[in-house]
Amino acid sequence: MVIAPIPVDLPSTLPAIKWGLRKYFLSNLEEHEQIRRKKSEGAALEWSDYKSMAFTQCVVNETLRIANIIGGIFRRTMTDINVKGYTIPKGWKVFASFRGVHLDHEYFKDARTFNPWRWQNNSGAPCPANVFTPFGGGQRLCPGYELARVELSVFLHHLVNRFSWTPAEEDKLVFFPTTRTQKRYPINVQRRDRLQGM
């Protein structure tokens, strides 16, 4: 079972990552194979390799959108705020729900469908910048957001190049109280070098 190497405190998204990888990512490995072909055995990845992982970034974005472990954040209103005709008084605590926005059909077509291709356009985002907020935003943007993305991308690169897996049984995504797979998506894993030797 692949659990220990999950980076950036994402262990609770492991089932969603496995599900997404199995269903979409493994059928689109060309960018990782290109990187592997130009590297000598055991050579470390470089920044240019990371930047060339365009589809991997789509998978990372979609995983963070649909299975982010942070549901939202609390903030205190600095002034009276009017939201859809309702006044929230100054000093009240409000909860900004990332999940509520990330799974909103107004911003993401088929919002409960894992679809990394939605991120393939010129800007890299299918929605306004203030809508996709897996690392917060503004002055409180997570200072480690780029490191988290790099770690996840490098992890995925090594995972798909070194291992192959098949589902042990069928599973499906559920969205409440958090996004996860119903049965934790059990998988059978094999090292790729063993597969190539067969």
N, C-alpha and C positions, 0 to 999 in steps of 0.2 A: 504494500500500500504506500502511495506517495503522499506523505503528510509533512514530515520534518522540514524539507527544504522550502516550504512556502514562505516567501519573504513578506516584508512590510505589514506584519500583523493581519494577514488575510486568511487565517485558517478557517474561519466560518464561511468563507466563500469558496472553499475547495470543491465542494460538490458542484456548484454552478460553473466553476472554471473547468472541471473535468467534463461536465456535460457539454459546455460550449466548445471545448477543444475537440471532443469526440465528434460532435455534430458538424462543426464548421471548419475549425482551424486545421485539422489533420488533412483535409482535402485541399488545402492551399499552402503547401509547404515549400513552394519554389524559392521564396526569398531566403529561407533558412538553408536550403540545399545549395544555393549559390554562394552563400557565406561559407558554408562548410567546405565546398570545393576549392575555394581560393585560399583557405587556411591550411597550414601544416598540422599534423596530428598533435593535439594538445595545446595549440596556440590560443592565446587569450583573445577575447573579442576586443575590438577597439571602438572608439566613439563613432567612427564612420560606419562600422557594422551596425551599431545600434540605430543610427539615423537612417540606415537603408531598410529597416524593418517596418515598412509602411503598413502592411496588412496586420502585422503584430500589434501596431498601435491601435488599429481599428478594434482588434479583439480585446486589448487592454481597456480601451474606452467603453466598449459595450459591457465588459465584465464589471467595471466600476459603476456604470450606469444602472445595470439591472441587479447587481448583487453587492452593493456597497454596504459594509457593516455599520456605517454611521447613518442613522436614519434622519438626522437633522441636528440643529443646534438651537440653544436658547439665547435670546438677546433681550435687552431691556430697551424699550422705546425712549428716545431722547426728547421727542416732542409728541404732541397728539398726532395720530396718523389715521387717515381715512382709507379704509379698504372696502370697496364695493358697498359704500353707503353706511358702513359701520365704523364708528370712531373708537380707536384703541388709545386710551389715555396715556399721557406721558408717564413714564416710570413703570408701566406694566411689563411683565415678562411675556414674550411671544416665542413660539416654537417655529422655526423655519424648517420645513420638512423637505429634505433632499429627496427622499424616496417618493414623496407625493408628486414632486415635479418630474423626477427621472422616469416615473411610470405614468405620466400624464399623456394621453393620446393627442392633446392639443399641440404638444411639442415633439412627440416621437410617435410616428405612425406605427401601429401594432406594437405599442409600448411594452407589452408583456412577452414579446417574442425576442429571443436572442438573435440579433441580426447585425453582425459586425460590418456588413457592407453599407449600412446606413451612414457610416463615417467616411466613406470614400467620396470626397468632393474637394474642391479647391481649398476651402478653409479648414478642412479636417473636422468640422463640427456641423451636424445637421440642424442646429438650433442656435438661438442667441447665446452669447457668451455667459450671461448671468443665469442660464437655465441648467447647464451641465456643471455641477459644483461638487465633484466627489472629494475634493480637498479643501472645501470652504471657498472663501473669496475675500477680496479686498485686503484690508490690513491684517486680517486673521487667516490669510491663505497659509496652508501648511508649508513650512519652510522646506520640508523634505519631499515635496510632491514629485520633483523631477527624479530624485534618487529612488523613490518608490516605483516610478514608471520604468526606470532603467533596470532595477532589480527584477521586477516582474517580467520584463522583456527578455532579459538574459536567462532567467529561470526557464521561461517558455522555450527559448531557443534550444537550451541544453536538453530539456525534457523531450521535445519532439524529435530531436536528432538522436537521442540515445535510447528512447523507449517507444514501445508500441503497446496499445491496449485495446481491449474489447470490453463492452459492458457485460458484467456477470448476469445482469437481469435488467429488464426495462424499468425506467424510472421517469418521473416528470417533475417539472418545476412547480413549486408552490410559492406564493408571495406573501403569506401572512403567518406569523408576525414579521418575519424577515424572508428574503428570497433564499430558497434552498431547494434541494431536491428531496422528494418525499422519503426515499429510502437511503439517502446519503450517497447515491449513485455508486454502488459497488462495481469495481473494475478488476479485470485480470491484466497484469502488467508483464511484459517481456522485454529484456534488453535487446536492442536492435542488432548488435553484433552477433548474438545467438541466432536471430532470425536470418541474417544474411548468410551465415554458415550452413544453413539447412538446404 
